[in-house]
Every structure is written in C-alpha cells, then in structure tokens.
Amino acid sequence: MLAPQYATTPFAVANQCRRFEGQVAIVTGAAQGLGRVIAHRLGQEGASVVVADIQGERAERTASQLSEELDGIFVPFAGDLSEAGVADRMATQTRERFGHIDALVNNAAALIRLKLVDMSEELLQKGVQWNVWNTLRCCKAVLPHMLEAKYGRIVNIGGEAWRVGLPFHTILAGVGKGSMVGLTVTLAGEVLRDGITVNCVSPGGIETAADGDLDPLPPSGFRDPSWNPPEVMRAMGQEMVARNSLGMGRLAHPTEIAAAVAFFASREASFATGQHVGVSGGMAML
C-alpha cells in the first residue's frame, strides 16, 4: 500500500541516530497522531517503547504495527492515566518487564477547543483531568524508578497557543499546556542533582494525520467532535491569519516535533533541564 501524501510530507525528518539502544521509554497518548510518531522515532533509535493510551484497542493495534514495521519491541498499555493508581500500574508493569524506565514522554491530552463561557462543567473537569492530572500522575509514577537508577528523562509536550493568546484555548493551552511549562521547571529543580532531566517541547500546528498509519481508523468515541466544532476551527484559522501568527506559513510534519523530543529524551541532553523549547515554525519566538 502506498503511503498517503500530506501537505507536510516534503518536510518529514529522517532519523539518522541510534541513541536508545537498550533503553525503555513510555509514550502516553501514543495510539495515534504525534504520540504515535514519537513512539516510532524512539523505537527506530532502538528503544523498547510502551505505547500508552486510553484507547486500548487502538494502542494494541499501533504497538503491533510498529513492532512489525521496525522489528522492535512495542508494548501496549491501556488505561486512563488521570485516574489514581493507573499510572503507577503502568510504571510497575514496565519495570517488571524491562527492569528499568529511562524516558517518559507526556504527550496524552484532551484537545478541547472552546471558549471558556461555552464549556460545560463536564468539559471543564475533563479538560483539567486529561491535560493536567494525567501528566502529574505519570511523572510521580516513574520518578521512584528513575531516582533509584540515578537516571531519567522526562519530556512534557506543551503547546504554543498559551504564549500567543489564541482564542478557544483557555483550558487546553492556558490551563493544560501552559501548566506543563511550570511543571517542567519546578520538577526539574526537584531532581536537579539526581541524574534526571525534565524538559518541555511545545509544538504549534501539526498535520497529525501524517502519523505513518497506512490504514488509519475513523475517529473513536474518545475524541468527541463537539470538542472542536467546525465553526470554531474556522474562526481559529481566521484569527491566526489576522494576527499573522502562522510562523513559517505551514503546519509541522509530526516527525519535526518528534526529532526534538528524541533529543531531550536521549543521553545526549545531559546538561539541558528545566527548558521550554518551542518547535512551532516561529509561531512564538523568544
């Protein structure tokens, strides 16, 4: 089957590295989109990867696909990581199977784009639960293992919308992704001399459909269409054009984000911690 062509295909980043031989990485929200590409990149560089996602069947399918494609080890984990005990179970199972946890990439998120006044109480709760609690619980779950080993890499996936004040992003970016920056810095300070680094990579717009799945499944029930109504997406696009905040004028290919994540998750990034790096094509700059 021929791979579909996307607008960002010419900008796909080819991997030239093998930095993760013998290492174990957990990637959350890895069943599809950017998370799938990050899992692919780390596995391509030699890591054994836990493909964690709330969508259990999709996680199993992705792990199977990547294992076959790369002849590597990809293990699915299904569960709502925002719930107490689930992230702990994931970390324990990973440690029991592989003996260590070298990297955690906190990618899982609930992409709810609505104005605050239009959000129901249920969506407010989900927005915080699936954009904040999941990351906090995953960090707390892997830290004892990393502290014991005196080594670890934690990479949080943020987003640039909070830096440019993009409408419809108060919960997703202002509370969710924006909080990743504060968490990154303060947690990095907690483990500064324990061999563990914590960094944050913030994308802008990504062509997430270009995730390498040659036979993508239709949207699942987990991603409710009402979270991103067509009229909201149109208004958001118009706002970005009006503000001239499109940066390079295109979406990112997900491999462009995954390349930055792979660096911060690697041993090479030994002296970089507490850093927030925008990989958004100039959507936001220093």
C-alpha contacts under 8 A as a table, 3 or more apart, distances in Angstrom:
res1	aa1	res2	aa2	distance
1	M	214	L	7.31
2	L	214	L	7.73
3	A	212	G	7.59
3	A	214	L	5.94
4	P	214	L	7.24
5	Q	9	T	6.28
6	Y	9	T	5.20
6	Y	207	E	7.95
6	Y	210	A	6.42
7	A	10	P	7.52
8	T	11	F	5.46
8	T	12	A	6.87
8	T	207	E	7.01
8	T	210	A	7.90
8	T	250	R	7.77
8	T	251	L	6.78
8	T	252	A	6.49
8	T	253	H	5.13
9	T	12	A	5.38
9	T	210	A	7.63
9	T	253	H	6.71
11	F	252	A	7.81
11	F	253	H	6.26
11	F	256	E	7.70
12	A	253	H	5.72
12	A	254	P	7.61
12	A	255	T	5.75
12	A	256	E	6.57
13	V	255	T	5.43
13	V	256	E	5.73
13	V	259	A	7.29
14	A	255	T	7.90
15	N	41	R	7.39
15	N	44	Q	7.80
15	N	45	E	7.87
15	N	259	A	7.82
17	C	45	E	5.94
18	R	21	E	6.50
18	R	44	Q	7.41
18	R	45	E	4.06
18	R	46	G	5.95
19	R	45	E	5.64
19	R	46	G	6.95
19	R	266	S	6.45
19	R	267	R	7.54
20	F	23	Q	5.21
20	F	24	V	7.81
20	F	42	L	6.85
20	F	43	G	7.79
20	F	45	E	5.36
20	F	46	G	4.81
20	F	47	A	4.81
20	F	266	S	6.90
21	E	45	E	6.76
21	E	46	G	4.33
21	E	47	A	5.61
22	G	46	G	6.82
22	G	47	A	6.22
22	G	48	S	7.42
23	Q	46	G	7.37
23	Q	47	A	5.00
23	Q	48	S	6.32
23	Q	101	I	7.51
23	Q	102	D	5.97
24	V	47	A	5.42
24	V	48	S	4.82
24	V	49	V	5.89
24	V	50	V	7.83
24	V	98	F	7.26
24	V	100	H	6.86
24	V	101	I	5.33
24	V	102	D	5.28
24	V	103	A	6.51
25	A	42	L	7.57
25	A	47	A	6.47
25	A	48	S	6.28
25	A	49	V	4.90
25	A	50	V	6.28
25	A	101	I	6.33
25	A	102	D	5.83
25	A	103	A	4.52
25	A	104	L	5.72
25	A	105	V	7.59
26	I	49	V	5.70
26	I	50	V	4.65
26	I	51	V	6.58
26	I	52	A	7.06
26	I	101	I	7.71
26	I	103	A	6.25
26	I	104	L	4.82
26	I	105	V	6.18
27	V	30	A	5.75
27	V	35	G	6.64
27	V	38	I	7.41
27	V	39	A	6.19
27	V	49	V	7.12
27	V	50	V	6.19
27	V	51	V	5.71
27	V	52	A	6.02
27	V	104	L	6.05
27	V	105	V	4.78
27	V	106	N	6.37
27	V	107	N	6.74
28	T	35	G	6.74
28	T	51	V	6.55
28	T	52	A	4.65
28	T	53	D	5.81
28	T	105	V	6.39
28	T	106	N	5.49
28	T	107	N	5.23
28	T	108	A	5.03
29	G	32	Q	7.21
29	G	35	G	5.43
29	G	36	R	7.71
29	G	51	V	7.62
29	G	52	A	5.92
29	G	53	D	4.71
29	G	54	I	7.32
29	G	106	N	7.78
29	G	107	N	5.51
29	G	108	A	3.89
29	G	109	A	7.02
30	A	33	G	7.34
30	A	34	L	7.31
30	A	35	G	3.86
30	A	36	R	4.46
30	A	37	V	7.79
30	A	38	I	7.58
30	A	39	A	6.50
30	A	51	V	5.29
30	A	52	A	5.77
30	A	53	D	5.97
30	A	59	A	7.00
30	A	107	N	7.47
30	A	108	A	7.42
31	A	35	G	6.64
31	A	36	R	5.51
31	A	51	V	6.61
31	A	52	A	7.12
31	A	53	D	5.96
31	A	55	Q	7.20
31	A	58	R	5.62
31	A	59	A	4.52
31	A	60	E	7.94
31	A	61	R	7.86
31	A	62	T	5.60
31	A	63	A	7.79
32	Q	35	G	5.99
32	Q	36	R	4.75
32	Q	37	V	7.73
32	Q	58	R	7.82
32	Q	62	T	7.39
32	Q	211	D	6.88
33	G	36	R	5.44
33	G	37	V	6.60
33	G	208	T	4.65
33	G	209	A	6.08
33	G	210	A	7.37
33	G	211	D	5.19
33	G	254	P	7.70
34	L	37	V	5.10
34	L	38	I	6.20
34	L	107	N	7.91
34	L	208	T	5.84
34	L	211	D	6.60
34	L	254	P	5.60
34	L	257	I	7.93
34	L	258	A	7.52
35	G	38	I	5.08
35	G	39	A	6.14
35	G	107	N	6.08
35	G	108	A	7.53
36	R	39	A	5.12
36	R	40	H	6.10
36	R	51	V	7.96
36	R	62	T	7.43
36	R	211	D	6.49
37	V	40	H	4.91
37	V	41	R	6.11
37	V	211	D	5.61
37	V	212	G	7.30
37	V	254	P	6.48
37	V	255	T	6.37
37	V	258	A	6.51
38	I	41	R	5.07
38	I	42	L	6.25
38	I	255	T	7.49
38	I	258	A	4.89
38	I	261	V	7.35
38	I	262	A	7.55
39	A	42	L	5.33
39	A	43	G	6.04
39	A	49	V	6.47
39	A	51	V	7.00
40	H	43	G	5.13
40	H	44	Q	5.85
40	H	66	L	6.65
41	R	44	Q	4.98
41	R	45	E	6.35
41	R	255	T	7.82
41	R	258	A	6.62
41	R	259	A	7.47
41	R	262	A	7.17
42	L	45	E	5.15
42	L	46	G	6.58
42	L	47	A	5.53
42	L	48	S	7.97
42	L	49	V	7.32
42	L	262	A	6.46
43	G	46	G	5.03
43	G	47	A	4.58
43	G	48	S	6.06
43	G	49	V	6.24
43	G	70	L	7.38
43	G	72	G	6.57
43	G	73	I	7.51
43	G	74	F	7.66
44	Q	47	A	7.21
44	Q	70	L	6.46
44	Q	72	G	7.84
46	G	72	G	7.47
47	A	72	G	7.94
47	A	73	I	7.69
48	S	72	G	6.89
48	S	73	I	4.93
48	S	74	F	5.97
48	S	75	V	7.93
49	V	73	I	6.39
49	V	74	F	4.82
49	V	75	V	6.26
50	V	74	F	5.77
50	V	75	V	4.73
50	V	76	P	5.74
50	V	77	F	6.63
50	V	94	T	7.50
51	V	59	A	6.14
51	V	60	E	7.98
51	V	62	T	7.69
51	V	63	A	6.23
51	V	74	F	6.51
51	V	75	V	5.79
51	V	76	P	4.63
51	V	77	F	5.93
52	A	59	A	6.57
52	A	76	P	5.86
52	A	77	F	4.55
52	A	78	A	5.94
52	A	79	G	7.53
53	D	56	G	6.30
53	D	58	R	7.99
53	D	59	A	5.89
53	D	76	P	7.90
53	D	77	F	6.43
53	D	78	A	5.36
53	D	79	G	6.27
53	D	80	D	7.39
53	D	108	A	7.42
54	I	78	A	5.43
54	I	79	G	4.70
54	I	80	D	5.02
54	I	81	L	7.40
55	Q	58	R	5.46
55	Q	59	A	6.08
55	Q	78	A	6.42
55	Q	79	G	7.46
55	Q	222	F	7.36
56	G	59	A	5.09
56	G	60	E	6.28
56	G	76	P	7.74
56	G	77	F	7.02
56	G	78	A	4.43
56	G	79	G	6.97
57	E	60	E	5.15
57	E	61	R	6.22
57	E	78	A	7.97
58	R	61	R	5.00
58	R	62	T	6.08
59	A	62	T	5.14
59	A	63	A	6.05
59	A	76	P	5.45
59	A	77	F	6.90
59	A	78	A	6.89
60	E	63	A	5.19
60	E	64	S	6.14
60	E	75	V	7.70
60	E	76	P	5.15
60	E	77	F	7.69
61	R	64	S	5.16
61	R	65	Q	6.15
62	T	65	Q	5.03
62	T	66	L	6.09
62	T	76	P	7.99
63	A	66	L	5.28
63	A	67	S	5.99
63	A	74	F	4.99
63	A	75	V	5.86
63	A	76	P	5.72
64	S	67	S	5.15
64	S	68	E	6.23
64	S	74	F	7.12
65	Q	68	E	5.30
65	Q	69	E	6.09
66	L	69	E	4.96
66	L	70	L	5.87
66	L	71	D	7.65
66	L	72	G	7.40
66	L	74	F	6.75
67	S	70	L	5.53
67	S	71	D	5.14
67	S	72	G	4.88
67	S	73	I	5.66
67	S	74	F	5.56
68	E	71	D	5.19
68	E	72	G	7.28
69	E	72	G	7.95
77	F	90	M	6.96
79	G	86	V	6.47
80	D	83	E	5.80
80	D	86	V	6.63
80	D	134	N	7.77
81	L	84	A	7.61
81	L	86	V	5.38
81	L	87	A	5.23
81	L	130	W	7.99
81	L	133	W	7.84
81	L	134	N	4.87
81	L	135	T	7.89
81	L	137	R	7.01
81	L	138	C	7.06
82	S	86	V	7.49
82	S	87	A	7.69
82	S	129	Q	5.85
82	S	130	W	6.03
82	S	132	V	7.91
82	S	133	W	4.94
82	S	134	N	3.83
82	S	135	T	7.56
82	S	137	R	6.61
83	E	86	V	5.93
83	E	87	A	7.80
83	E	133	W	7.86
83	E	134	N	7.40
84	A	87	A	7.39
84	A	137	R	7.49
85	G	88	D	5.10
85	G	89	R	6.18
86	V	89	R	5.10
86	V	90	M	6.31
87	A	90	M	4.94
87	A	91	A	6.20
87	A	134	N	7.88
87	A	137	R	6.01
87	A	138	C	5.23
87	A	141	A	5.86
88	D	91	A	5.16
88	D	92	T	6.07
88	D	137	R	7.74
88	D	138	C	7.39
88	D	141	A	4.83
88	D	142	V	7.62
89	R	92	T	5.09
89	R	93	Q	6.03
90	M	93	Q	5.27
90	M	94	T	6.13
91	A	94	T	5.09
91	A	95	R	6.12
91	A	101	I	7.82
91	A	141	A	6.03
91	A	142	V	5.80
92	T	95	R	5.13
92	T	96	E	6.05
93	Q	96	E	5.05
93	Q	97	R	6.13
94	T	97	R	5.27
94	T	98	F	5.98
94	T	99	G	7.43
94	T	100	H	7.36
94	T	101	I	7.05
95	R	98	F	5.35
95	R	99	G	4.63
95	R	100	H	5.02
95	R	101	I	6.34
95	R	145	H	7.84
96	E	99	G	5.66
98	F	101	I	7.68
100	H	145	H	6.99
100	H	146	M	7.93
100	H	149	A	7.84
101	I	104	L	7.79
101	I	142	V	7.23
101	I	145	H	6.73
101	I	146	M	6.70
101	I	152	G	7.34
102	D	146	M	7.08
102	D	151	Y	6.88
102	D	152	G	4.95
102	D	153	R	6.23
103	A	152	G	5.73
103	A	153	R	4.56
103	A	154	I	5.74
103	A	155	V	7.79
103	A	265	A	5.97
104	L	139	C	7.79
104	L	142	V	7.70
104	L	153	R	6.32
104	L	154	I	4.84
104	L	155	V	6.28
104	L	265	A	7.75
105	V	154	I	5.96
105	V	155	V	4.78
105	V	156	N	5.90
105	V	157	I	7.39
105	V	261	V	7.99
105	V	265	A	7.81
106	N	135	T	5.91
106	N	138	C	7.58
106	N	154	I	7.65
106	N	155	V	6.24
106	N	156	N	4.80
106	N	157	I	5.95
107	N	156	N	6.59
107	N	157	I	5.23
108	A	130	W	7.42
108	A	131	N	7.26
108	A	134	N	7.58
108	A	135	T	7.81
109	A	130	W	5.56
109	A	131	N	4.90
110	A	126	K	7.54
110	A	127	G	6.30
110	A	130	W	5.53
110	A	131	N	6.03
110	A	172	L	7.34
110	A	223	R	7.75
111	L	172	L	6.34
111	L	223	R	7.99
111	L	227	W	7.05
111	L	228	N	7.74
112	I	123	L	7.94
112	I	127	G	6.83
112	I	169	H	7.75
112	I	171	I	7.56
112	I	172	L	6.00
112	I	227	W	4.63
112	I	228	N	6.21
113	R	168	F	4.95
113	R	169	H	5.52
113	R	171	I	7.81
113	R	172	L	6.66
113	R	227	W	5.84
113	R	228	N	5.34
113	R	232	V	7.54
114	L	118	D	6.41
114	L	119	M	6.54
114	L	168	F	4.40
114	L	169	H	6.63
114	L	170	T	7.87
114	L	227	W	6.87
114	L	228	N	6.97
114	L	232	V	7.14
115	K	118	D	5.37
115	K	119	M	6.69
115	K	167	P	6.97
115	K	168	F	4.52
115	K	169	H	7.07
115	K	170	T	6.92
116	L	119	M	5.38
116	L	168	F	7.33
116	L	170	T	6.36
116	L	171	I	7.26
119	M	122	E	7.97
119	M	123	L	5.91
119	M	124	L	6.37
120	S	123	L	5.22
120	S	124	L	6.27
121	E	124	L	5.04
121	E	125	Q	6.25
122	E	125	Q	5.23
122	E	126	K	6.24
123	L	126	K	4.93
123	L	127	G	5.81
124	L	127	G	5.09
124	L	128	V	6.47
124	L	171	I	7.42
125	Q	128	V	5.45
125	Q	129	Q	5.93
126	K	129	Q	4.85
126	K	130	W	5.73
126	K	131	N	7.95
127	G	130	W	5.67
127	G	131	N	5.85
127	G	132	V	7.96
127	G	171	I	6.13
127	G	172	L	6.50
127	G	176	G	7.33
128	V	131	N	5.29
128	V	132	V	5.33
128	V	133	W	6.70
128	V	171	I	7.32
128	V	175	V	7.29
128	V	176	G	6.54
129	Q	132	V	5.76
129	Q	133	W	4.97
129	Q	134	N	6.65
130	W	133	W	6.19
130	W	134	N	5.67
131	N	134	N	6.43
131	N	135	T	7.05
131	N	172	L	7.03
131	N	176	G	4.86
131	N	177	K	7.17
132	V	135	T	5.51
132	V	136	L	6.32
132	V	175	V	7.92
132	V	176	G	5.61
132	V	179	S	7.44
132	V	180	M	7.85
133	W	136	L	5.11
133	W	137	R	6.01
134	N	137	R	5.29
134	N	138	C	6.13
135	T	138	C	5.15
135	T	139	C	6.16
135	T	156	N	7.91
136	L	139	C	5.31
136	L	140	K	6.21
137	R	140	K	5.12
137	R	141	A	6.02
138	C	141	A	5.03
138	C	142	V	6.36
139	C	142	V	5.55
139	C	143	L	6.07
139	C	154	I	7.65
140	K	143	L	5.44
140	K	144	P	7.58
141	A	144	P	6.92
142	V	145	H	5.56
142	V	146	M	6.35
143	L	146	M	4.99
143	L	147	L	5.83
144	P	147	L	5.10
144	P	148	E	6.13
145	H	148	E	5.21
145	H	149	A	6.34
146	M	149	A	5.05
146	M	150	K	5.84
146	M	151	Y	5.36
146	M	152	G	5.18
146	M	196	I	7.09
147	L	150	K	4.90
147	L	151	Y	6.67
147	L	152	G	7.76
147	L	194	D	6.37
147	L	195	G	7.75
147	L	196	I	7.57
148	E	151	Y	7.94
149	A	152	G	7.81
150	K	194	D	5.42
150	K	195	G	4.94
150	K	196	I	6.89
151	Y	194	D	6.97
151	Y	195	G	4.52
151	Y	196	I	5.14
152	G	195	G	6.45
152	G	196	I	4.42
152	G	197	T	6.44
153	R	196	I	5.69
153	R	197	T	5.13
153	R	198	V	6.15
153	R	264	F	7.23
153	R	265	A	5.23
153	R	266	S	7.21
154	I	196	I	7.61
154	I	197	T	6.22
154	I	198	V	4.71
154	I	199	N	6.46
154	I	265	A	6.72
155	V	198	V	5.86
155	V	199	N	5.03
155	V	200	C	5.50
155	V	201	V	7.13
155	V	261	V	6.81
155	V	264	F	6.67
155	V	265	A	6.46
156	N	180	M	6.47
156	N	184	T	7.10
156	N	198	V	7.65
156	N	199	N	6.26
156	N	200	C	4.60
156	N	201	V	6.35
157	I	177	K	7.48
157	I	180	M	7.33
157	I	200	C	5.73
157	I	201	V	5.13
157	I	202	S	5.82
157	I	203	P	7.74
158	G	173	A	7.90
158	G	177	K	4.52
158	G	178	G	6.73
158	G	180	M	5.76
158	G	181	V	7.03
158	G	200	C	6.26
158	G	201	V	5.80
158	G	202	S	4.36
158	G	203	P	6.91
159	G	162	W	6.97
159	G	173	A	6.59
159	G	177	K	5.56
159	G	178	G	7.32
159	G	201	V	7.50
159	G	202	S	4.10
159	G	203	P	5.04
159	G	204	G	6.07
159	G	278	G	7.70
160	E	163	R	5.38
160	E	164	V	6.77
160	E	173	A	7.67
160	E	202	S	5.69
160	E	203	P	6.09
160	E	204	G	5.43
160	E	278	G	6.85
160	E	280	S	7.21
160	E	283	M	7.32
160	E	284	A	6.62
161	A	164	V	5.39
161	A	165	G	5.97
161	A	166	L	5.22
161	A	169	H	6.80
161	A	173	A	5.84
161	A	174	G	7.82
161	A	204	G	7.11
162	W	165	G	5.26
162	W	166	L	6.68
162	W	169	H	7.25
162	W	170	T	7.73
162	W	173	A	4.99
162	W	174	G	5.11
162	W	177	K	7.26
162	W	178	G	5.86
163	R	284	A	6.82
164	V	284	A	6.73
165	G	169	H	7.89
166	L	169	H	6.14
166	L	236	M	7.63
166	L	239	E	7.92
166	L	240	M	7.78
167	P	170	T	7.16
167	P	236	M	6.80
168	F	232	V	7.54
168	F	236	M	7.49
169	H	172	L	5.08
169	H	173	A	5.06
169	H	174	G	6.35
170	T	173	A	5.74
170	T	174	G	4.60
170	T	175	V	6.46
171	I	174	G	5.43
171	I	175	V	4.88
171	I	176	G	5.99
172	L	175	V	6.15
172	L	176	G	4.91
172	L	177	K	6.24
173	A	176	G	5.10
173	A	177	K	4.42
173	A	178	G	5.42
174	G	177	K	6.35
174	G	178	G	5.01
174	G	179	S	7.29
175	V	178	G	5.61
175	V	179	S	5.68
176	G	179	S	5.45
176	G	180	M	6.81
177	K	180	M	5.16
177	K	181	V	7.31
178	G	181	V	5.69
178	G	182	G	7.27
179	S	182	G	5.26
179	S	183	L	6.11
180	M	183	L	5.03
180	M	184	T	5.89
180	M	200	C	7.11
181	V	184	T	5.08
181	V	185	V	6.39
181	V	200	C	6.47
181	V	276	H	6.46
182	G	185	V	5.36
182	G	186	T	6.23
183	L	186	T	5.38
183	L	187	L	5.78
184	T	187	L	5.46
184	T	188	A	5.91
184	T	198	V	5.73
184	T	199	N	5.72
184	T	200	C	6.27
184	T	274	G	5.64
184	T	275	Q	7.36
184	T	276	H	7.82
185	V	188	A	5.15
185	V	189	G	6.34
185	V	198	V	7.43
185	V	199	N	7.61
185	V	273	T	7.90
185	V	274	G	4.35
185	V	275	Q	6.90
186	T	189	G	5.06
186	T	190	E	6.45
186	T	274	G	7.51
187	L	190	E	4.97
187	L	191	V	6.55
187	L	198	V	6.90
187	L	274	G	7.80
188	A	191	V	5.46
188	A	192	L	5.65
188	A	196	I	7.67
188	A	197	T	6.05
188	A	198	V	5.01
188	A	199	N	7.59
188	A	273	T	6.15
188	A	274	G	5.07
189	G	192	L	5.00
189	G	274	G	7.24
191	V	194	D	5.14
191	V	195	G	7.31
191	V	196	I	5.96
191	V	197	T	7.35
192	L	195	G	7.09
192	L	196	I	6.74
192	L	197	T	7.10
192	L	273	T	7.92
193	R	196	I	7.42
197	T	270	S	7.32
197	T	272	A	7.01
197	T	273	T	4.93
197	T	274	G	7.26
198	V	273	T	5.27
198	V	274	G	5.58
198	V	275	Q	7.53
199	N	264	F	6.83
199	N	272	A	7.64
199	N	273	T	5.53
199	N	274	G	5.18
199	N	275	Q	4.97
199	N	276	H	6.14
200	C	274	G	7.63
200	C	275	Q	6.14
200	C	276	H	4.69
200	C	277	V	6.26
201	V	257	I	7.88
201	V	260	A	7.29
201	V	261	V	6.66
201	V	276	H	5.98
201	V	277	V	5.04
201	V	278	G	5.94
201	V	279	V	6.74
202	S	276	H	7.26
202	S	277	V	6.09
202	S	278	G	4.62
202	S	279	V	5.76
202	S	280	S	7.08
203	P	206	I	7.29
203	P	257	I	6.68
203	P	278	G	6.05
203	P	279	V	4.91
203	P	280	S	4.83
204	G	251	L	7.68
204	G	252	A	7.55
204	G	278	G	7.90
204	G	279	V	6.92
204	G	280	S	4.36
204	G	281	G	7.44
204	G	283	M	6.62
205	G	250	R	8.00
205	G	251	L	5.10
205	G	252	A	6.19
205	G	280	S	7.03
206	I	251	L	5.03
206	I	252	A	4.57
206	I	253	H	6.05
206	I	254	P	6.11
207	E	210	A	5.88
207	E	251	L	5.85
207	E	252	A	6.04
207	E	253	H	5.69
207	E	254	P	6.55
208	T	211	D	5.87
208	T	253	H	7.39
208	T	254	P	6.16
209	A	212	G	7.97
210	A	213	D	7.63
210	A	253	H	6.92
210	A	254	P	6.95
211	D	254	P	6.73
213	D	216	P	5.42
217	L	220	S	7.91
219	P	223	R	6.75
220	S	223	R	5.95
220	S	224	D	7.93
221	G	224	D	6.01
223	R	227	W	7.51
224	D	227	W	5.69
224	D	228	N	7.99
225	P	228	N	5.81
225	P	229	P	6.45
226	S	229	P	5.33
228	N	232	V	6.45
228	N	233	M	6.59
229	P	232	V	5.26
229	P	233	M	6.44
230	P	233	M	5.13
230	P	234	R	6.20
231	E	234	R	5.12
231	E	235	A	6.12
232	V	235	A	5.08
232	V	236	M	6.01
233	M	236	M	5.07
233	M	237	G	6.20
234	R	237	G	5.17
234	R	238	Q	6.25
235	A	238	Q	5.08
235	A	239	E	6.10
236	M	239	E	5.05
236	M	240	M	6.28
237	G	240	M	5.19
237	G	241	V	6.35
238	Q	241	V	5.16
238	Q	242	A	6.11
239	E	242	A	5.04
239	E	243	R	6.14
240	M	243	R	5.13
240	M	244	N	5.93
240	M	245	S	5.21
240	M	246	L	6.18
241	V	244	N	4.92
241	V	245	S	6.47
241	V	246	L	6.64
242	A	245	S	7.81
244	N	247	G	7.42
245	S	283	M	5.38
245	S	284	A	7.73
246	L	249	G	4.93
246	L	250	R	6.91
246	L	282	G	7.71
246	L	283	M	5.64
247	G	250	R	7.53
247	G	280	S	7.35
247	G	281	G	5.27
247	G	282	G	4.41
247	G	283	M	4.28
247	G	284	A	7.58
248	M	281	G	5.25
248	M	282	G	6.34
248	M	283	M	7.59
252	A	256	E	6.47
252	A	257	I	7.51
252	A	280	S	7.25
252	A	281	G	7.46
253	H	256	E	5.58
253	H	257	I	7.44
254	P	257	I	5.36
254	P	258	A	6.28
255	T	258	A	4.77
255	T	259	A	6.01
256	E	259	A	5.46
256	E	260	A	7.02
256	E	279	V	7.90
257	I	260	A	5.45
257	I	261	V	6.43
257	I	279	V	6.40
258	A	261	V	4.94
258	A	262	A	6.01
259	A	262	A	5.15
259	A	263	F	6.50
260	A	263	F	5.26
260	A	264	F	6.62
260	A	279	V	7.67
261	V	264	F	5.33
261	V	265	A	6.11
262	A	265	A	5.01
262	A	266	S	6.10
263	F	266	S	5.24
263	F	268	E	6.85
263	F	269	A	6.26
264	F	267	R	7.98
264	F	268	E	7.66
264	F	269	A	5.30
264	F	272	A	7.71
265	A	269	A	7.16
266	S	269	A	5.81
266	S	270	S	7.87
267	R	270	S	5.63
269	A	272	A	5.51
270	S	273	T	7.94
272	A	275	Q	6.79
278	G	284	A	7.14
278	G	285	M	7.55
279	V	282	G	7.67
280	S	283	M	5.40
280	S	284	A	7.01
282	G	285	M	5.80
